[in-house]
């Protein structure tokens, strides 16, 4: 089974020139941080939510899409918690 997980870009490493080097983003997954390739999501910016699979950002997401994906992961018992910043104050996502 393949799984892509949403995370938030907290740092960007821009290549020094346009010589083919790819952009790398540090993505936060509830405290776990991973440097991922942004080659497939050149539009991704600092603070954006991205869907990450096998070390590559494969899609940018709205916060609502990220929240919904984390909710499905929690329902499937694949994660313990939904990231705090995605929890809605009035939700019952326990």
N, CA, C and O atoms as a DFTB+ gen file, in Angstrom:
376 C
 N C O
     1  1       0.841      -1.172       0.000
     2  2       0.000       0.000       0.000
     3  2       0.890       1.240       0.000
     4  3       1.861       1.315       0.753
     5  1       0.562       2.187      -0.828
     6  2       1.281       3.459      -0.874
     7  2       0.460       4.507      -0.126
     8  3      -0.771       4.494      -0.152
     9  1       1.165       5.402       0.532
    10  2       0.494       6.417       1.325
    11  2       1.183       7.751       1.124
    12  3       2.410       7.834       1.195
    13  1       0.419       8.784       0.875
    14  2       0.936      10.156       0.817
    15  2       0.338      10.907       1.992
    16  3      -0.847      10.770       2.294
    17  1       1.168      11.701       2.651
    18  2       0.757      12.372       3.883
    19  2       0.923      13.878       3.731
    20  3       1.933      14.330       3.191
    21  1      -0.051      14.671       4.197
    22  2       0.090      16.120       4.130
    23  2       1.027      16.651       5.210
    24  3       1.034      16.176       6.346
    25  1       1.804      17.634       4.827
    26  2       2.682      18.328       5.757
    27  2       2.798      19.786       5.337
    28  3       2.396      20.165       4.237
    29  1       3.350      20.590       6.228
    30  2       3.449      22.031       5.982
    31  2       4.903      22.410       5.727
    32  3       5.796      22.011       6.475
    33  1       5.138      23.183       4.669
    34  2       6.489      23.641       4.350
    35  2       6.886      24.705       5.364
    36  3       6.233      25.741       5.493
    37  1       7.985      24.425       6.089
    38  2       8.446      25.372       7.105
    39  2       9.772      26.036       6.732
    40  3      10.201      26.985       7.388
    41  1      10.422      25.533       5.675
    42  2      11.669      26.134       5.207
    43  2      11.869      25.761       3.754
    44  3      11.471      24.681       3.319
    45  1      12.496      26.670       2.996
    46  2      12.792      26.419       1.584
    47  2      14.285      26.572       1.342
    48  3      14.938      27.463       1.886
    49  1      14.795      25.694       0.524
    50  2      16.181      25.797       0.084
    51  2      16.150      25.982      -1.426
    52  3      15.952      25.031      -2.183
    53  1      16.348      27.219      -1.842
    54  2      16.309      27.544      -3.265
    55  2      17.666      27.233      -3.887
    56  3      18.699      27.490      -3.269
    57  1      17.680      26.681      -5.106
    58  2      18.959      26.454      -5.776
    59  2      19.631      27.788      -6.079
    60  3      18.943      28.782      -6.311
    61  1      20.961      27.830      -6.081
    62  2      21.667      29.089      -6.316
    63  2      21.487      29.630      -7.726
    64  3      21.667      30.825      -7.958
    65  1      21.132      28.759      -8.673
    66  2      20.946      29.202     -10.060
    67  2      19.910      28.311     -10.731
    68  3      19.342      27.420     -10.099
    69  1      19.675      28.550     -11.981
    70  2      18.692      27.772     -12.737
    71  2      19.347      26.577     -13.438
    72  3      18.799      26.072     -14.418
    73  1      20.481      26.125     -12.968
    74  2      21.245      25.076     -13.628
    75  2      20.725      23.671     -13.412
    76  3      21.506      22.723     -13.498
    77  1      19.484      23.497     -13.144
    78  2      18.907      22.172     -13.009
    79  2      18.769      21.685     -11.576
    80  3      18.181      20.630     -11.337
    81  1      19.303      22.438     -10.620
    82  2      19.152      22.028      -9.224
    83  2      17.690      22.168      -8.813
    84  3      17.008      23.108      -9.221
    85  1      17.224      21.238      -8.015
    86  2      15.822      21.292      -7.608
    87  2      15.648      22.038      -6.284
    88  3      16.570      22.136      -5.475
    89  1      14.456      22.549      -6.095
    90  2      14.098      23.180      -4.821
    91  2      13.820      22.093      -3.806
    92  3      13.251      21.051      -4.129
    93  1      14.227      22.347      -2.579
    94  2      13.994      21.424      -1.474
    95  2      13.220      22.182      -0.403
    96  3      13.537      23.328      -0.085
    97  1      12.218      21.537       0.140
    98  2      11.464      22.132       1.235
    99  2      11.554      21.262       2.470
   100  3      11.489      20.036       2.378
   101  1      11.704      21.886       3.623
   102  2      11.603      21.149       4.882
   103  2      10.126      21.145       5.241
   104  3       9.506      22.198       5.392
   105  1       9.574      19.951       5.373
   106  2       8.140      19.787       5.616
   107  2       7.937      19.206       7.011
   108  3       8.600      18.245       7.401
   109  1       7.013      19.803       7.753
   110  2       6.701      19.376       9.109
   111  2       5.467      18.484       9.098
   112  3       4.422      18.843       8.556
   113  1       5.615      17.312       9.713
   114  2       4.510      16.366       9.901
   115  2       4.333      16.173      11.406
   116  3       4.834      15.199      11.968
   117  1       3.638      17.075      12.048
   118  2       3.392      17.005      13.490
   119  2       4.677      16.859      14.293
   120  3       4.746      16.042      15.211
   121  1       5.678      17.631      13.962
   122  2       6.927      17.605      14.709
   123  2       8.039      16.824      14.033
   124  3       9.214      17.088      14.286
   125  1       7.701      15.882      13.190
   126  2       8.703      15.183      12.392
   127  2       8.962      16.027      11.159
   128  3       8.032      16.446      10.468
   129  1      10.237      16.272      10.890
   130  2      10.587      17.133       9.758
   131  2      11.410      16.358       8.752
   132  3      12.291      15.576       9.110
   133  1      11.106      16.591       7.484
   134  2      11.757      15.874       6.410
   135  2      12.030      16.839       5.267
   136  3      11.168      17.640       4.907
   137  1      13.231      16.765       4.695
   138  2      13.529      17.534       3.492
   139  2      12.977      16.755       2.307
   140  3      13.297      15.581       2.121
   141  1      12.142      17.419       1.503
   142  2      11.515      16.764       0.356
   143  2      11.776      17.568      -0.907
   144  3      11.998      18.778      -0.864
   145  1      11.743      16.874      -2.019
   146  2      11.888      17.521      -3.316
   147  2      10.587      18.237      -3.673
   148  3       9.497      17.695      -3.496
   149  1      10.720      19.459      -4.176
   150  2       9.555      20.220      -4.648
   151  2       9.516      20.255      -6.178
   152  3       8.867      21.118      -6.767
   153  1      10.216      19.310      -6.818
   154  2      10.297      19.281      -8.282
   155  2       8.924      19.163      -8.945
   156  3       8.701      19.734     -10.013
   157  1       8.010      18.429      -8.321
   158  2       6.681      18.232      -8.907
   159  2       5.686      19.324      -8.519
   160  3       4.583      19.387      -9.062
   161  1       6.078      20.183      -7.579
   162  2       5.200      21.271      -7.122
   163  2       5.977      22.588      -7.126
   164  3       6.219      23.166      -6.066
   165  1       6.367      23.064      -8.302
   166  2       7.160      24.297      -8.358
   167  2       6.419      25.518      -7.812
   168  3       7.046      26.528      -7.493
   169  1       5.103      25.438      -7.703
   170  2       4.309      26.556      -7.190
   171  2       4.301      26.618      -5.668
   172  3       3.847      27.609      -5.095
   173  1       4.796      25.574      -5.005
   174  2       4.755      25.502      -3.539
   175  2       5.616      26.594      -2.914
   176  3       6.729      26.867      -3.364
   177  1       5.075      27.209      -1.866
   178  2       5.743      28.309      -1.169
   179  2       5.800      28.026       0.332
   180  3       5.124      27.125       0.828
   181  1       6.598      28.789       1.032
   182  2       6.717      28.687       2.476
   183  2       5.336      28.821       3.113
   184  3       4.588      29.744       2.787
   185  1       4.996      27.912       4.013
   186  2       3.697      27.941       4.681
   187  2       2.622      27.131       3.983
   188  3       1.544      26.932       4.543
   189  1       2.890      26.659       2.771
   190  2       1.906      25.856       2.044
   191  2       1.835      24.442       2.607
   192  3       2.811      23.921       3.146
   193  1       0.673      23.840       2.473
   194  2       0.482      22.426       2.766
   195  2       0.732      21.651       1.487
   196  3       0.255      22.032       0.418
   197  1       1.485      20.556       1.598
   198  2       1.783      19.719       0.443
   199  2       1.531      18.261       0.794
   200  3       1.619      17.863       1.955
   201  1       1.218      17.475      -0.221
   202  2       1.030      16.042      -0.067
   203  2       2.350      15.386      -0.456
   204  3       2.835      15.583      -1.570
   205  1       2.936      14.604       0.458
   206  2       4.275      14.047       0.261
   207  2       4.217      12.533       0.163
   208  3       3.580      11.862       0.975
   209  1       4.901      12.010      -0.855
   210  2       5.021      10.567      -1.046
   211  2       6.441      10.259      -1.487
   212  3       6.935      10.852      -2.447
   213  1       7.096       9.349      -0.807
   214  2       8.435       8.860      -1.173
   215  2       9.447       9.982      -1.348
   216  3      10.290       9.938      -2.243
   217  1       9.354      11.002      -0.473
   218  2      10.331      12.085      -0.505
   219  2      10.060      13.174      -1.518
   220  3      10.891      14.062      -1.713
   221  1       8.909      13.120      -2.167
   222  2       8.530      14.128      -3.156
   223  2       7.195      14.755      -2.782
   224  3       6.260      14.058      -2.389
   225  1       7.116      16.064      -2.907
   226  2       5.846      16.760      -2.789
   227  2       5.119      16.542      -4.109
   228  3       5.615      16.932      -5.166
   229  1       3.940      15.917      -4.049
   230  2       3.245      15.574      -5.294
   231  2       2.036      16.460      -5.579
   232  3       1.455      16.394      -6.663
   233  1       1.654      17.296      -4.600
   234  2       0.508      18.176      -4.810
   235  2       0.487      19.223      -3.698
   236  3       0.895      18.942      -2.571
   237  1       0.014      20.426      -4.015
   238  2      -0.223      21.414      -2.973
   239  2      -1.675      21.270      -2.526
   240  3      -2.542      20.881      -3.309
   241  1      -1.927      21.590      -1.259
   242  2      -3.256      21.432      -0.669
   243  2      -3.689      22.701       0.032
   244  3      -2.858      23.485       0.489
   245  1      -4.984      22.897       0.114
   246  2      -5.503      23.929       1.000
   247  2      -5.464      23.362       2.419
   248  3      -5.336      22.152       2.603
   249  1      -5.574      24.223       3.406
   250  2      -5.624      23.754       4.790
   251  2      -6.818      22.827       4.990
   252  3      -6.725      21.851       5.734
   253  1      -7.927      23.120       4.341
   254  2      -9.116      22.271       4.466
   255  2      -8.860      20.880       3.877
   256  3      -9.277      19.882       4.465
   257  1      -8.184      20.799       2.729
   258  2      -7.848      19.495       2.145
   259  2      -6.892      18.720       3.063
   260  3      -7.041      17.511       3.240
   261  1      -5.918      19.419       3.641
   262  2      -4.984      18.773       4.567
   263  2      -5.737      18.250       5.789
   264  3      -5.490      17.130       6.236
   265  1      -6.654      19.054       6.329
   266  2      -7.463      18.651       7.492
   267  2      -8.267      17.386       7.166
   268  3      -8.308      16.444       7.957
   269  1      -8.895      17.381       6.006
   270  2      -9.710      16.230       5.609
   271  2      -8.851      14.971       5.455
   272  3      -9.260      13.887       5.873
   273  1      -7.680      15.108       4.868
   274  2      -6.789      13.959       4.694
   275  2      -6.323      13.417       6.041
   276  3      -6.337      12.206       6.260
   277  1      -5.903      14.321       6.961
   278  2      -5.496      13.882       8.297
   279  2      -6.667      13.191       9.014
   280  3      -6.467      12.214       9.736
   281  1      -7.883      13.704       8.810
   282  2      -9.060      13.084       9.434
   283  2      -9.226      11.643       8.936
   284  3      -9.490      10.741       9.731
   285  1      -9.074      11.424       7.627
   286  2      -9.189      10.061       7.079
   287  2      -8.087       9.157       7.630
   288  3      -8.337       7.993       7.943
   289  1      -6.868       9.689       7.748
   290  2      -5.767       8.898       8.303
   291  2      -6.053       8.506       9.748
   292  3      -5.735       7.395      10.173
   293  1      -6.657       9.427      10.500
   294  2      -6.999       9.133      11.898
   295  2      -8.112       8.089      11.969
   296  3      -8.052       7.173      12.789
   297  1      -9.121       8.223      11.121
   298  2     -10.215       7.243      11.097
   299  2      -9.708       5.839      10.775
   300  3     -10.243       4.852      11.279
   301  1      -8.678       5.753       9.937
   302  2      -8.112       4.458       9.554
   303  2      -7.082       3.960      10.564
   304  3      -6.426       2.943      10.336
   305  1      -6.939       4.674      11.677
   306  2      -5.967       4.340      12.729
   307  2      -4.536       4.314      12.214
   308  3      -3.722       3.512      12.672
   309  1      -4.228       5.189      11.263
   310  2      -2.868       5.292      10.741
   311  2      -2.075       6.385      11.439
   312  3      -0.846       6.400      11.377
   313  1      -2.773       7.303      12.106
   314  2      -2.126       8.350      12.905
   315  2      -2.895       8.477      14.215
   316  3      -4.076       8.138      14.296
   317  1      -2.202       8.972      15.236
   318  2      -2.837       9.114      16.544
   319  2      -3.644      10.401      16.656
   320  3      -4.710      10.419      17.272
   321  1      -3.138      11.474      16.063
   322  2      -3.767      12.784      16.214
   323  2      -3.740      13.567      14.911
   324  3      -2.909      13.326      14.035
   325  1      -4.653      14.496      14.807
   326  2      -4.675      15.471      13.726
   327  2      -3.824      16.653      14.187
   328  3      -3.925      17.046      15.349
   329  1      -2.988      17.236      13.321
   330  2      -2.167      18.376      13.749
   331  2      -3.017      19.459      14.414
   332  3      -4.108      19.782      13.945
   333  1      -2.507      20.008      15.500
   334  2      -3.252      20.991      16.289
   335  2      -3.733      22.167      15.454
   336  3      -4.858      22.632      15.632
   337  1      -2.895      22.655      14.542
   338  2      -3.307      23.822      13.762
   339  2      -4.404      23.511      12.751
   340  3      -5.000      24.428      12.185
   341  1      -4.681      22.221      12.515
   342  2      -5.759      21.842      11.601
   343  2      -7.045      21.478      12.322
   344  3      -8.089      21.319      11.690
   345  1      -6.979      21.347      13.639
   346  2      -8.190      21.020      14.391
   347  2      -9.116      22.216      14.393
   348  3      -8.698      23.350      14.624
   349  1     -10.357      21.946      14.137
   350  2     -11.358      23.007      14.188
   351  2     -11.854      23.106      15.623
   352  3     -12.098      22.082      16.260
   353  1     -12.006      24.317      16.142
   354  2     -12.408      24.489      17.542
   355  2     -13.671      23.749      17.919
   356  3     -13.783      23.270      19.048
   357  1     -14.625      23.639      17.012
   358  2     -15.890      23.021      17.364
   359  2     -15.998      21.571      16.879
   360  3     -17.071      20.974      16.961
   361  1     -14.887      20.995      16.369
   362  2     -14.976      19.637      15.843
   363  2     -14.924      18.617      16.958
   364  3     -14.450      18.894      18.059
   365  1     -15.423      17.424      16.650
   366  2     -15.377      16.334      17.615
   367  2     -14.520      15.215      17.045
   368  3     -14.975      14.078      16.920
   369  1     -13.263      15.543      16.696
   370  2     -12.366      14.611      16.047
   371  2     -11.583      13.770      17.053
   372  3     -10.379      13.583      16.877
   373  1     -12.212      13.271      18.075
   374  2     -11.512      12.507      19.103
   375  2     -11.366      11.060      18.763
   376  3     -10.794      10.298      19.542
